[in-house]
Amino acid sequence: MFPVATEALAKCQYAVLTHPQRSAVLVIDIDRPSNQPGGQVTNLHTATYTALDKLALIGLGPAWLGINPGNGKAQAIWG
């Protein structure tokens, strides 16, 4: 966790806050290391899939789940 408008936050590769008072998001990379493309939810690691499923069942699932179909890179985003 880094305070908004600090040098430490500016060094984060994926952190982009468009407006400090209105941007409250949590982004978690959920990539599965592999040499094969895996652009489907079913290609997520079993433990990751199970955890996301449990969160969704209690209304705490991510607002957005993105998986690149070519390389399998994936992120879960909560707003």
PDB file of N, CA, C and O in Angstrom:
ATOM      1  N   MET A   1       0.848  -1.182   0.000  1.00  0.00           N
ATOM      2  CA  MET A   1       0.000   0.000   0.000  1.00  0.00           C
ATOM      3  C   MET A   1       0.887   1.235   0.000  1.00  0.00           C
ATOM      4  O   MET A   1       1.812   1.358   0.803  1.00  0.00           O
ATOM      5  N   PHE A   2       0.586   2.147  -0.916  1.00  0.00           N
ATOM      6  CA  PHE A   2       1.359   3.376  -1.016  1.00  0.00           C
ATOM      7  C   PHE A   2       0.402   4.564  -0.974  1.00  0.00           C
ATOM      8  O   PHE A   2      -0.649   4.528  -1.615  1.00  0.00           O
ATOM      9  N   PRO A   3       0.746   5.613  -0.230  1.00  0.00           N
ATOM     10  CA  PRO A   3      -0.091   6.805  -0.217  1.00  0.00           C
ATOM     11  C   PRO A   3      -0.164   7.447  -1.604  1.00  0.00           C
ATOM     12  O   PRO A   3       0.792   7.393  -2.378  1.00  0.00           O
ATOM     13  N   VAL A   4      -1.301   8.049  -1.899  1.00  0.00           N
ATOM     14  CA  VAL A   4      -1.493   8.737  -3.174  1.00  0.00           C
ATOM     15  C   VAL A   4      -0.503   9.891  -3.288  1.00  0.00           C
ATOM     16  O   VAL A   4      -0.170  10.543  -2.299  1.00  0.00           O
ATOM     17  N   ALA A   5      -0.042  10.131  -4.508  1.00  0.00           N
ATOM     18  CA  ALA A   5       0.856  11.243  -4.839  1.00  0.00           C
ATOM     19  C   ALA A   5       2.227  11.121  -4.176  1.00  0.00           C
ATOM     20  O   ALA A   5       2.857  12.136  -3.882  1.00  0.00           O
ATOM     21  N   THR A   6       2.699   9.893  -3.936  1.00  0.00           N
ATOM     22  CA  THR A   6       4.040   9.704  -3.392  1.00  0.00           C
ATOM     23  C   THR A   6       4.950   9.142  -4.470  1.00  0.00           C
ATOM     24  O   THR A   6       4.482   8.583  -5.462  1.00  0.00           O
ATOM     25  N   GLU A   7       6.245   9.293  -4.271  1.00  0.00           N
ATOM     26  CA  GLU A   7       7.216   8.761  -5.219  1.00  0.00           C
ATOM     27  C   GLU A   7       7.117   7.236  -5.295  1.00  0.00           C
ATOM     28  O   GLU A   7       7.287   6.658  -6.369  1.00  0.00           O
ATOM     29  N   ALA A   8       6.844   6.584  -4.169  1.00  0.00           N
ATOM     30  CA  ALA A   8       6.725   5.119  -4.147  1.00  0.00           C
ATOM     31  C   ALA A   8       5.588   4.640  -5.048  1.00  0.00           C
ATOM     32  O   ALA A   8       5.748   3.657  -5.771  1.00  0.00           O
ATOM     33  N   LEU A   9       4.438   5.324  -5.013  1.00  0.00           N
ATOM     34  CA  LEU A   9       3.317   4.941  -5.865  1.00  0.00           C
ATOM     35  C   LEU A   9       3.646   5.186  -7.332  1.00  0.00           C
ATOM     36  O   LEU A   9       3.261   4.400  -8.197  1.00  0.00           O
ATOM     37  N   ALA A  10       4.349   6.264  -7.611  1.00  0.00           N
ATOM     38  CA  ALA A  10       4.707   6.587  -8.997  1.00  0.00           C
ATOM     39  C   ALA A  10       5.599   5.521  -9.621  1.00  0.00           C
ATOM     40  O   ALA A  10       5.631   5.388 -10.844  1.00  0.00           O
ATOM     41  N   LYS A  11       6.320   4.763  -8.810  1.00  0.00           N
ATOM     42  CA  LYS A  11       7.205   3.709  -9.318  1.00  0.00           C
ATOM     43  C   LYS A  11       6.464   2.413  -9.633  1.00  0.00           C
ATOM     44  O   LYS A  11       7.037   1.510 -10.243  1.00  0.00           O
ATOM     45  N   CYS A  12       5.208   2.307  -9.230  1.00  0.00           N
ATOM     46  CA  CYS A  12       4.431   1.088  -9.483  1.00  0.00           C
ATOM     47  C   CYS A  12       4.084   1.001 -10.971  1.00  0.00           C
ATOM     48  O   CYS A  12       3.608   1.968 -11.565  1.00  0.00           O
ATOM     49  N   GLN A  13       4.328  -0.159 -11.557  1.00  0.00           N
ATOM     50  CA  GLN A  13       4.178  -0.313 -12.999  1.00  0.00           C
ATOM     51  C   GLN A  13       2.743  -0.134 -13.474  1.00  0.00           C
ATOM     52  O   GLN A  13       2.525   0.475 -14.521  1.00  0.00           O
ATOM     53  N   TYR A  14       1.754  -0.645 -12.737  1.00  0.00           N
ATOM     54  CA  TYR A  14       0.384  -0.643 -13.231  1.00  0.00           C
ATOM     55  C   TYR A  14      -0.526   0.354 -12.527  1.00  0.00           C
ATOM     56  O   TYR A  14      -1.705   0.450 -12.870  1.00  0.00           O
ATOM     57  N   ALA A  15      -0.018   1.090 -11.563  1.00  0.00           N
ATOM     58  CA  ALA A  15      -0.867   2.003 -10.801  1.00  0.00           C
ATOM     59  C   ALA A  15      -1.076   3.299 -11.573  1.00  0.00           C
ATOM     60  O   ALA A  15      -0.117   4.018 -11.853  1.00  0.00           O
ATOM     61  N   VAL A  16      -2.319   3.599 -11.915  1.00  0.00           N
ATOM     62  CA  VAL A  16      -2.645   4.848 -12.577  1.00  0.00           C
ATOM     63  C   VAL A  16      -3.914   5.379 -11.922  1.00  0.00           C
ATOM     64  O   VAL A  16      -4.991   4.810 -12.102  1.00  0.00           O
ATOM     65  N   LEU A  17      -3.795   6.449 -11.175  1.00  0.00           N
ATOM     66  CA  LEU A  17      -4.950   7.055 -10.519  1.00  0.00           C
ATOM     67  C   LEU A  17      -5.307   8.314 -11.286  1.00  0.00           C
ATOM     68  O   LEU A  17      -4.504   9.244 -11.375  1.00  0.00           O
ATOM     69  N   THR A  18      -6.517   8.346 -11.844  1.00  0.00           N
ATOM     70  CA  THR A  18      -6.915   9.497 -12.643  1.00  0.00           C
ATOM     71  C   THR A  18      -7.315  10.684 -11.777  1.00  0.00           C
ATOM     72  O   THR A  18      -7.155  11.832 -12.193  1.00  0.00           O
ATOM     73  N   HIS A  19      -7.824  10.431 -10.599  1.00  0.00           N
ATOM     74  CA  HIS A  19      -8.195  11.491  -9.684  1.00  0.00           C
ATOM     75  C   HIS A  19      -8.047  10.947  -8.266  1.00  0.00           C
ATOM     76  O   HIS A  19      -8.787  10.039  -7.887  1.00  0.00           O
ATOM     77  N   PRO A  20      -7.114  11.473  -7.469  1.00  0.00           N
ATOM     78  CA  PRO A  20      -6.802  10.887  -6.159  1.00  0.00           C
ATOM     79  C   PRO A  20      -7.996  10.723  -5.222  1.00  0.00           C
ATOM     80  O   PRO A  20      -8.031   9.772  -4.441  1.00  0.00           O
ATOM     81  N   GLN A  21      -8.961  11.617  -5.279  1.00  0.00           N
ATOM     82  CA  GLN A  21     -10.088  11.511  -4.372  1.00  0.00           C
ATOM     83  C   GLN A  21     -11.185  10.575  -4.875  1.00  0.00           C
ATOM     84  O   GLN A  21     -12.104  10.249  -4.123  1.00  0.00           O
ATOM     85  N   ARG A  22     -11.107  10.140  -6.123  1.00  0.00           N
ATOM     86  CA  ARG A  22     -12.195   9.341  -6.678  1.00  0.00           C
ATOM     87  C   ARG A  22     -11.745   7.994  -7.227  1.00  0.00           C
ATOM     88  O   ARG A  22     -12.556   7.262  -7.794  1.00  0.00           O
ATOM     89  N   SER A  23     -10.489   7.657  -7.076  1.00  0.00           N
ATOM     90  CA  SER A  23      -9.986   6.397  -7.610  1.00  0.00           C
ATOM     91  C   SER A  23      -9.655   5.441  -6.476  1.00  0.00           C
ATOM     92  O   SER A  23      -8.598   5.541  -5.853  1.00  0.00           O
ATOM     93  N   ALA A  24     -10.552   4.531  -6.219  1.00  0.00           N
ATOM     94  CA  ALA A  24     -10.322   3.526  -5.189  1.00  0.00           C
ATOM     95  C   ALA A  24     -10.489   2.159  -5.836  1.00  0.00           C
ATOM     96  O   ALA A  24     -11.600   1.637  -5.935  1.00  0.00           O
ATOM     97  N   VAL A  25      -9.391   1.596  -6.268  1.00  0.00           N
ATOM     98  CA  VAL A  25      -9.436   0.301  -6.930  1.00  0.00           C
ATOM     99  C   VAL A  25      -8.376  -0.621  -6.351  1.00  0.00           C
ATOM    100  O   VAL A  25      -7.360  -0.179  -5.815  1.00  0.00           O
ATOM    101  N   LEU A  26      -8.640  -1.900  -6.473  1.00  0.00           N
ATOM    102  CA  LEU A  26      -7.684  -2.928  -6.099  1.00  0.00           C
ATOM    103  C   LEU A  26      -7.500  -3.812  -7.321  1.00  0.00           C
ATOM    104  O   LEU A  26      -8.467  -4.377  -7.833  1.00  0.00           O
ATOM    105  N   VAL A  27      -6.268  -3.934  -7.788  1.00  0.00           N
ATOM    106  CA  VAL A  27      -5.958  -4.746  -8.956  1.00  0.00           C
ATOM    107  C   VAL A  27      -5.013  -5.854  -8.517  1.00  0.00           C
ATOM    108  O   VAL A  27      -3.974  -5.590  -7.911  1.00  0.00           O
ATOM    109  N   ILE A  28      -5.376  -7.090  -8.822  1.00  0.00           N
ATOM    110  CA  ILE A  28      -4.532  -8.231  -8.472  1.00  0.00           C
ATOM    111  C   ILE A  28      -4.251  -9.032  -9.734  1.00  0.00           C
ATOM    112  O   ILE A  28      -5.170  -9.436 -10.446  1.00  0.00           O
ATOM    113  N   ASP A  29      -2.963  -9.255 -10.002  1.00  0.00           N
ATOM    114  CA  ASP A  29      -2.583 -10.129 -11.107  1.00  0.00           C
ATOM    115  C   ASP A  29      -2.858 -11.567 -10.697  1.00  0.00           C
ATOM    116  O   ASP A  29      -2.447 -12.006  -9.622  1.00  0.00           O
ATOM    117  N   ILE A  30      -3.554 -12.293 -11.558  1.00  0.00           N
ATOM    118  CA  ILE A  30      -3.881 -13.695 -11.265  1.00  0.00           C
ATOM    119  C   ILE A  30      -3.391 -14.591 -12.395  1.00  0.00           C
ATOM    120  O   ILE A  30      -4.022 -15.594 -12.729  1.00  0.00           O
ATOM    121  N   ASP A  31      -2.249 -14.213 -12.982  1.00  0.00           N
ATOM    122  CA  ASP A  31      -1.673 -14.992 -14.075  1.00  0.00           C
ATOM    123  C   ASP A  31      -1.290 -16.379 -13.583  1.00  0.00           C
ATOM    124  O   ASP A  31      -0.949 -16.569 -12.415  1.00  0.00           O
ATOM    125  N   ARG A  32      -1.350 -17.331 -14.480  1.00  0.00           N
ATOM    126  CA  ARG A  32      -0.887 -18.679 -14.199  1.00  0.00           C
ATOM    127  C   ARG A  32       0.359 -18.916 -15.040  1.00  0.00           C
ATOM    128  O   ARG A  32       0.271 -18.977 -16.267  1.00  0.00           O
ATOM    129  N   PRO A  33       1.528 -19.051 -14.397  1.00  0.00           N
ATOM    130  CA  PRO A  33       2.751 -19.265 -15.176  1.00  0.00           C
ATOM    131  C   PRO A  33       2.617 -20.493 -16.078  1.00  0.00           C
ATOM    132  O   PRO A  33       2.284 -21.585 -15.619  1.00  0.00           O
ATOM    133  N   SER A  34       2.881 -20.292 -17.357  1.00  0.00           N
ATOM    134  CA  SER A  34       2.727 -21.384 -18.310  1.00  0.00           C
ATOM    135  C   SER A  34       3.389 -21.005 -19.622  1.00  0.00           C
ATOM    136  O   SER A  34       3.595 -19.824 -19.902  1.00  0.00           O
ATOM    137  N   ASN A  35       3.717 -21.987 -20.413  1.00  0.00           N
ATOM    138  CA  ASN A  35       4.243 -21.744 -21.753  1.00  0.00           C
ATOM    139  C   ASN A  35       3.129 -21.775 -22.793  1.00  0.00           C
ATOM    140  O   ASN A  35       3.390 -21.585 -23.981  1.00  0.00           O
ATOM    141  N   GLN A  36       1.916 -22.006 -22.373  1.00  0.00           N
ATOM    142  CA  GLN A  36       0.782 -22.161 -23.273  1.00  0.00           C
ATOM    143  C   GLN A  36      -0.185 -20.993 -23.105  1.00  0.00           C
ATOM    144  O   GLN A  36      -0.333 -20.475 -21.998  1.00  0.00           O
ATOM    145  N   PRO A  37      -0.847 -20.568 -24.184  1.00  0.00           N
ATOM    146  CA  PRO A  37      -1.903 -19.562 -24.042  1.00  0.00           C
ATOM    147  C   PRO A  37      -3.009 -20.099 -23.150  1.00  0.00           C
ATOM    148  O   PRO A  37      -3.280 -21.300 -23.152  1.00  0.00           O
ATOM    149  N   GLY A  38      -3.641 -19.232 -22.397  1.00  0.00           N
ATOM    150  CA  GLY A  38      -4.715 -19.684 -21.516  1.00  0.00           C
ATOM    151  C   GLY A  38      -5.720 -18.594 -21.278  1.00  0.00           C
ATOM    152  O   GLY A  38      -5.890 -18.152 -20.142  1.00  0.00           O
ATOM    153  N   GLY A  39      -6.384 -18.152 -22.302  1.00  0.00           N
ATOM    154  CA  GLY A  39      -7.259 -16.997 -22.188  1.00  0.00           C
ATOM    155  C   GLY A  39      -8.689 -17.284 -21.798  1.00  0.00           C
ATOM    156  O   GLY A  39      -9.603 -16.622 -22.290  1.00  0.00           O
ATOM    157  N   GLN A  40      -8.907 -18.245 -20.936  1.00  0.00           N
ATOM    158  CA  GLN A  40     -10.269 -18.568 -20.478  1.00  0.00           C
ATOM    159  C   GLN A  40     -10.285 -18.591 -18.948  1.00  0.00           C
ATOM    160  O   GLN A  40      -9.272 -18.887 -18.315  1.00  0.00           O
ATOM    161  N   VAL A  41     -11.423 -18.281 -18.370  1.00  0.00           N
ATOM    162  CA  VAL A  41     -11.557 -18.333 -16.909  1.00  0.00           C
ATOM    163  C   VAL A  41     -11.221 -19.734 -16.407  1.00  0.00           C
ATOM    164  O   VAL A  41     -10.623 -19.880 -15.341  1.00  0.00           O
ATOM    165  N   THR A  42     -11.593 -20.747 -17.151  1.00  0.00           N
ATOM    166  CA  THR A  42     -11.333 -22.125 -16.727  1.00  0.00           C
ATOM    167  C   THR A  42      -9.852 -22.481 -16.737  1.00  0.00           C
ATOM    168  O   THR A  42      -9.466 -23.515 -16.191  1.00  0.00           O
ATOM    169  N   ASN A  43      -9.009 -21.637 -17.353  1.00  0.00           N
ATOM    170  CA  ASN A  43      -7.571 -21.875 -17.355  1.00  0.00           C
ATOM    171  C   ASN A  43      -6.871 -21.271 -16.144  1.00  0.00           C
ATOM    172  O   ASN A  43      -5.660 -21.431 -15.989  1.00  0.00           O
ATOM    173  N   LEU A  44      -7.615 -20.577 -15.283  1.00  0.00           N
ATOM    174  CA  LEU A  44      -7.006 -20.031 -14.075  1.00  0.00           C
ATOM    175  C   LEU A  44      -6.559 -21.171 -13.169  1.00  0.00           C
ATOM    176  O   LEU A  44      -7.100 -22.276 -13.231  1.00  0.00           O
ATOM    177  N   HIS A  45      -5.572 -20.895 -12.332  1.00  0.00           N
ATOM    178  CA  HIS A  45      -5.130 -21.892 -11.354  1.00  0.00           C
ATOM    179  C   HIS A  45      -6.331 -22.281 -10.499  1.00  0.00           C
ATOM    180  O   HIS A  45      -7.159 -21.436 -10.162  1.00  0.00           O
ATOM    181  N   THR A  46      -6.420 -23.545 -10.156  1.00  0.00           N
ATOM    182  CA  THR A  46      -7.574 -24.065  -9.405  1.00  0.00           C
ATOM    183  C   THR A  46      -7.811 -23.291  -8.114  1.00  0.00           C
ATOM    184  O   THR A  46      -8.952 -22.960  -7.791  1.00  0.00           O
ATOM    185  N   ALA A  47      -6.744 -22.999  -7.372  1.00  0.00           N
ATOM    186  CA  ALA A  47      -6.902 -22.262  -6.108  1.00  0.00           C
ATOM    187  C   ALA A  47      -7.425 -20.849  -6.348  1.00  0.00           C
ATOM    188  O   ALA A  47      -8.238 -20.350  -5.570  1.00  0.00           O
ATOM    189  N   THR A  48      -6.964 -20.199  -7.418  1.00  0.00           N
ATOM    190  CA  THR A  48      -7.436 -18.854  -7.758  1.00  0.00           C
ATOM    191  C   THR A  48      -8.901 -18.889  -8.152  1.00  0.00           C
ATOM    192  O   THR A  48      -9.694 -18.068  -7.692  1.00  0.00           O
ATOM    193  N   TYR A  49      -9.260 -19.843  -9.006  1.00  0.00           N
ATOM    194  CA  TYR A  49     -10.646 -19.991  -9.451  1.00  0.00           C
ATOM    195  C   TYR A  49     -11.568 -20.217  -8.249  1.00  0.00           C
ATOM    196  O   TYR A  49     -12.628 -19.599  -8.150  1.00  0.00           O
ATOM    197  N   THR A  50     -11.158 -21.102  -7.338  1.00  0.00           N
ATOM    198  CA  THR A  50     -11.957 -21.415  -6.145  1.00  0.00           C
ATOM    199  C   THR A  50     -12.122 -20.180  -5.261  1.00  0.00           C
ATOM    200  O   THR A  50     -13.219 -19.908  -4.772  1.00  0.00           O
ATOM    201  N   ALA A  51     -11.029 -19.430  -5.054  1.00  0.00           N
ATOM    202  CA  ALA A  51     -11.101 -18.229  -4.215  1.00  0.00           C
ATOM    203  C   ALA A  51     -12.030 -17.182  -4.820  1.00  0.00           C
ATOM    204  O   ALA A  51     -12.834 -16.585  -4.105  1.00  0.00           O
ATOM    205  N   LEU A  52     -11.928 -16.950  -6.132  1.00  0.00           N
ATOM    206  CA  LEU A  52     -12.809 -15.986  -6.793  1.00  0.00           C
ATOM    207  C   LEU A  52     -14.267 -16.431  -6.733  1.00  0.00           C
ATOM    208  O   LEU A  52     -15.164 -15.606  -6.561  1.00  0.00           O
ATOM    209  N   ASP A  53     -14.501 -17.725  -6.874  1.00  0.00           N
ATOM    210  CA  ASP A  53     -15.856 -18.273  -6.793  1.00  0.00           C
ATOM    211  C   ASP A  53     -16.450 -18.043  -5.404  1.00  0.00           C
ATOM    212  O   ASP A  53     -17.605 -17.637  -5.281  1.00  0.00           O
ATOM    213  N   LYS A  54     -15.663 -18.301  -4.366  1.00  0.00           N
ATOM    214  CA  LYS A  54     -16.136 -18.090  -2.988  1.00  0.00           C
ATOM    215  C   LYS A  54     -16.459 -16.622  -2.738  1.00  0.00           C
ATOM    216  O   LYS A  54     -17.470 -16.299  -2.114  1.00  0.00           O
ATOM    217  N   LEU A  55     -15.594 -15.733  -3.229  1.00  0.00           N
ATOM    218  CA  LEU A  55     -15.849 -14.300  -3.066  1.00  0.00           C
ATOM    219  C   LEU A  55     -17.124 -13.884  -3.787  1.00  0.00           C
ATOM    220  O   LEU A  55     -17.908 -13.099  -3.255  1.00  0.00           O
ATOM    221  N   ALA A  56     -17.339 -14.402  -4.990  1.00  0.00           N
ATOM    222  CA  ALA A  56     -18.541 -14.060  -5.762  1.00  0.00           C
ATOM    223  C   ALA A  56     -19.803 -14.544  -5.056  1.00  0.00           C
ATOM    224  O   ALA A  56     -20.827 -13.860  -5.079  1.00  0.00           O
ATOM    225  N   LEU A  57     -19.739 -15.703  -4.436  1.00  0.00           N
ATOM    226  CA  LEU A  57     -20.910 -16.261  -3.758  1.00  0.00           C
ATOM    227  C   LEU A  57     -21.374 -15.410  -2.576  1.00  0.00           C
ATOM    228  O   LEU A  57     -22.550 -15.437  -2.215  1.00  0.00           O
ATOM    229  N   ILE A  58     -20.455 -14.658  -1.976  1.00  0.00           N
ATOM    230  CA  ILE A  58     -20.842 -13.797  -0.851  1.00  0.00           C
ATOM    231  C   ILE A  58     -20.906 -12.322  -1.256  1.00  0.00           C
ATOM    232  O   ILE A  58     -20.954 -11.436  -0.403  1.00  0.00           O
ATOM    233  N   GLY A  59     -20.907 -12.071  -2.574  1.00  0.00           N
ATOM    234  CA  GLY A  59     -21.074 -10.714  -3.076  1.00  0.00           C
ATOM    235  C   GLY A  59     -19.815  -9.866  -3.063  1.00  0.00           C
ATOM    236  O   GLY A  59     -19.900  -8.640  -3.136  1.00  0.00           O
ATOM    237  N   LEU A  60     -18.648 -10.494  -2.970  1.00  0.00           N
ATOM    238  CA  LEU A  60     -17.399  -9.739  -2.922  1.00  0.00           C
ATOM    239  C   LEU A  60     -16.488 -10.040  -4.106  1.00  0.00           C
ATOM    240  O   LEU A  60     -15.282  -9.808  -4.035  1.00  0.00           O
ATOM    241  N   GLY A  61     -17.050 -10.550  -5.182  1.00  0.00           N
ATOM    242  CA  GLY A  61     -16.257 -10.852  -6.369  1.00  0.00           C
ATOM    243  C   GLY A  61     -15.761  -9.586  -7.037  1.00  0.00           C
ATOM    244  O   GLY A  61     -16.262  -8.499  -6.751  1.00  0.00           O
ATOM    245  N   PRO A  62     -14.782  -9.710  -7.925  1.00  0.00           N
ATOM    246  CA  PRO A  62     -14.251  -8.524  -8.604  1.00  0.00           C
ATOM    247  C   PRO A  62     -15.289  -7.883  -9.516  1.00  0.00           C
ATOM    248  O   PRO A  62     -16.204  -8.545 -10.007  1.00  0.00           O
ATOM    249  N   ALA A  63     -15.127  -6.578  -9.730  1.00  0.00           N
ATOM    250  CA  ALA A  63     -16.003  -5.857 -10.645  1.00  0.00           C
ATOM    251  C   ALA A  63     -15.660  -6.206 -12.087  1.00  0.00           C
ATOM    252  O   ALA A  63     -16.507  -6.116 -12.976  1.00  0.00           O
ATOM    253  N   TRP A  64     -14.421  -6.603 -12.310  1.00  0.00           N
ATOM    254  CA  TRP A  64     -13.964  -6.908 -13.662  1.00  0.00           C
ATOM    255  C   TRP A  64     -12.890  -7.978 -13.584  1.00  0.00           C
ATOM    256  O   TRP A  64     -12.023  -7.936 -12.711  1.00  0.00           O
ATOM    257  N   LEU A  65     -12.948  -8.921 -14.486  1.00  0.00           N
ATOM    258  CA  LEU A  65     -11.946  -9.975 -14.591  1.00  0.00           C
ATOM    259  C   LEU A  65     -11.513 -10.011 -16.045  1.00  0.00           C
ATOM    260  O   LEU A  65     -12.317 -10.303 -16.930  1.00  0.00           O
ATOM    261  N   GLY A  66     -10.246  -9.717 -16.293  1.00  0.00           N
ATOM    262  CA  GLY A  66      -9.757  -9.676 -17.663  1.00  0.00           C
ATOM    263  C   GLY A  66      -8.679 -10.714 -17.892  1.00  0.00           C
ATOM    264  O   GLY A  66      -7.730 -10.825 -17.117  1.00  0.00           O
ATOM    265  N   ILE A  67      -8.835 -11.475 -18.970  1.00  0.00           N
ATOM    266  CA  ILE A  67      -7.850 -12.491 -19.317  1.00  0.00           C
ATOM    267  C   ILE A  67      -7.495 -12.329 -20.789  1.00  0.00           C
ATOM    268  O   ILE A  67      -8.370 -12.375 -21.654  1.00  0.00           O
ATOM    269  N   ASN A  68      -6.215 -12.141 -21.069  1.00  0.00           N
ATOM    270  CA  ASN A  68      -5.735 -12.001 -22.436  1.00  0.00           C
ATOM    271  C   ASN A  68      -5.780 -13.370 -23.106  1.00  0.00           C
ATOM    272  O   ASN A  68      -5.126 -14.299 -22.632  1.00  0.00           O
ATOM    273  N   PRO A  69      -6.535 -13.521 -24.199  1.00  0.00           N
ATOM    274  CA  PRO A  69      -6.661 -14.829 -24.833  1.00  0.00           C
ATOM    275  C   PRO A  69      -5.380 -15.332 -25.475  1.00  0.00           C
ATOM    276  O   PRO A  69      -5.227 -16.538 -25.669  1.00  0.00           O
ATOM    277  N   GLY A  70      -4.455 -14.438 -25.811  1.00  0.00           N
ATOM    278  CA  GLY A  70      -3.231 -14.852 -26.466  1.00  0.00           C
ATOM    279  C   GLY A  70      -2.161 -15.366 -25.522  1.00  0.00           C
ATOM    280  O   GLY A  70      -1.478 -16.346 -25.820  1.00  0.00           O
ATOM    281  N   ASN A  71      -2.014 -14.695 -24.370  1.00  0.00           N
ATOM    282  CA  ASN A  71      -0.910 -15.087 -23.495  1.00  0.00           C
ATOM    283  C   ASN A  71      -1.349 -15.523 -22.098  1.00  0.00           C
ATOM    284  O   ASN A  71      -0.512 -15.912 -21.283  1.00  0.00           O
ATOM    285  N   GLY A  72      -2.642 -15.463 -21.815  1.00  0.00           N
ATOM    286  CA  GLY A  72      -3.145 -15.922 -20.521  1.00  0.00           C
ATOM    287  C   GLY A  72      -2.940 -14.967 -19.364  1.00  0.00           C
ATOM    288  O   GLY A  72      -3.313 -15.295 -18.238  1.00  0.00           O
ATOM    289  N   LYS A  73      -2.356 -13.785 -19.599  1.00  0.00           N
ATOM    290  CA  LYS A  73      -2.192 -12.820 -18.510  1.00  0.00           C
ATOM    291  C   LYS A  73      -3.571 -12.408 -18.024  1.00  0.00           C
ATOM    292  O   LYS A  73      -4.483 -12.187 -18.821  1.00  0.00           O
ATOM    293  N   ALA A  74      -3.715 -12.305 -16.702  1.00  0.00           N
ATOM    294  CA  ALA A  74      -5.044 -12.042 -16.143  1.00  0.00           C
ATOM    295  C   ALA A  74      -4.971 -11.119 -14.948  1.00  0.00           C
ATOM    296  O   ALA A  74      -4.002 -11.144 -14.189  1.00  0.00           O
ATOM    297  N   GLN A  75      -6.020 -10.288 -14.780  1.00  0.00           N
ATOM    298  CA  GLN A  75      -6.151  -9.387 -13.637  1.00  0.00           C
ATOM    299  C   GLN A  75      -7.583  -9.429 -13.144  1.00  0.00           C
ATOM    300  O   GLN A  75      -8.528  -9.599 -13.914  1.00  0.00           O
ATOM    301  N   ALA A  76      -7.715  -9.268 -11.838  1.00  0.00           N
ATOM    302  CA  ALA A  76      -9.019  -9.078 -11.209  1.00  0.00           C
ATOM    303  C   ALA A  76      -9.020  -7.660 -10.636  1.00  0.00           C
ATOM    304  O   ALA A  76      -8.056  -7.244  -9.994  1.00  0.00           O
ATOM    305  N   ILE A  77     -10.110  -6.922 -10.871  1.00  0.00           N
ATOM    306  CA  ILE A  77     -10.185  -5.532 -10.420  1.00  0.00           C
ATOM    307  C   ILE A  77     -11.448  -5.324  -9.591  1.00  0.00           C
ATOM    308  O   ILE A  77     -12.555  -5.659 -10.011  1.00  0.00           O
ATOM    309  N   TRP A  78     -11.250  -4.768  -8.418  1.00  0.00           N
ATOM    310  CA  TRP A  78     -12.366  -4.363  -7.556  1.00  0.00           C
ATOM    311  C   TRP A  78     -12.403  -2.842  -7.540  1.00  0.00           C
ATOM    312  O   TRP A  78     -11.358  -2.202  -7.425  1.00  0.00           O
ATOM    313  N   GLY A  79     -13.608  -2.246  -7.654  1.00  0.00           N
ATOM    314  CA  GLY A  79     -13.747  -0.794  -7.620  1.00  0.00           C
ATOM    315  C   GLY A  79     -14.274  -0.318  -6.308  1.00  0.00           C
ATOM    316  O   GLY A  79     -14.451   0.885  -6.113  1.00  0.00           O
TER     317      GLY A  79
END
